[in-house]
Amino acid sequence: MALDKEIINANGTQVEAFRNNDIDADFISITDIAKYKNQDNPNDLIRNWMRSRNTIEYLGLWEQMKNNNFNTDNYQELLNESGSNTFVLSPAKWIKETNAIGIISKSGRYGGTYAQSDIAFEFASWVSPEFRLYLISDYQQLKQSESSHLNLDWNVNRTLSKINYQIHTDAIKEKLIPSTVSKKQAGYKYASEADRLNMALFGMTAKQWRSSGKRGNLRESATLEQLTVLANLESMNAELIKNNVSEFERTMRLNNMAKDQMATLLKNSTSMKQLKNLTAHNSPKKLN
């Protein structure tokens, strides 16, 4: 589960949100939403909303669509009990009884109740249709800002890769291409070295990529992590070429390097977050 939180400023009301990587969904604090109407006792407002049959039906439908482990038997029992004067339903009870994943309840001083964004917007509509519009508007601005930062990160690494590409081609020209060959023959050598990197990182050549029916350039489809590794591979291969390392040895070293670096980046995203934070810090802010 993601720990980094964002703040949605909905018409002056601060609402926490975070990315839940366990189910690949955004979660929004419905405790903060409830404070828009009831600053002192937001949990009372949430429980009142949850005891409604319409709410339980909505939550149950969402869970049945998204949650393979949802306990439909217990859900049906809660649904049958709803409407009676003595019926009470809290987020913690809903989660415990049904194995729900669309709502998260955290206890303690810094706890609260969070719901997947669709559910949170449904609750916001119940609290105040006007506030729901403010919430959705600022949430969309936040998502657009995140997307802009991500694209900027991608372009930074793309630019870095292009710089290292020039270093790479210069090394090939200096060490691997005799002065007597034609431009066409030289092109084969450049392509051969480019595909050495493609095989090391992507496991296929540019031709194999095109033959698979996929559109565009192989490297244009690269992830941020892959572009980072590609830039490093180009720099490393340039040094190996200058040191007259054999083609076989270069291929083996580059492949091992690609596997090691990709494993490190995918296992520990700290370095990638630092890059994102750096580019985000220097990019225009869309939110106040």
Phi, psi and omega in degrees: 000135180293144180256337182291128182248150175244162178242124173265126179260092183265098179054042178090351178263126181274126181233124180285147175214152176207163179266121177266099184290342179298323179237011176054058183210153175274139177240140183236141182288112176278346171295316178294322178297317181297329180294341177299328180254327185222089184296324186276323183228067182296329182295328178297320180294320179295317180294321178298320178294320185284339181280352179286139178299321179299320178295314181297320178296318180295312179298318180296319178296317179300314182296319180295333178278330189246342192237108180289341182259014181293132182273095184289331179295311179293327176299316181296323178296316178297320180296320179293327181283336183298147180102337178283156183294333183267358184285129178226138179222123178253162176303318181296319179293318179301315180294315182295317186285328189243357186060036183293147177242352183280347178231138178237130180243123180244132180266173177098178185301319182256025180275196181153179180248129180240147179225149175306147192307318180298319179292319180298320178293325177296317178295319180298323178296322178293322180289311182193113178303324179295315181296324179302319180295318177298318182296312181296318181300312182286329175297317179294323176297319179297316180295321178294322178296316179298319180295321179296317179296318181297317178297323178295317177302315181299317182290328176299311180291327177297317178295317178300319179297321180294322178297313179293332176299321179294319177299319181297311182292326177297320178294320178297315181297320184287320190253331190251344184249113177296152183291346185269352184281158178282169177297324180294317178294321178296322179300323177298320181293317178299315180297322180297317180288325177297319180288337174298319177289320178300316180295321181295323186262312186261346181078016179202159176273170178298323179294318178296324177299313181293323181292337181285354178091001180279146183267159175080187181272141181305315184284337177292339180269001185294147175280171178301318180295317180295321178295324177297313180294320181300317178300320179292322179295318180298317179295317180295315181297324177300317179292321179295321178296316180298330180269011176060034176286139184297158180300316180298314181294322178296318180299315181295315181295317181294321179295317178295320179296316180298315180297315182296315184289321177296319179298319180293315181294322181284331181279320183230106186271012184301314182296322179292323178296323179297319178296317180296318180295323180295312181290324178295323181295326183264002179262158180298138180272132179266340181247144178277000000 
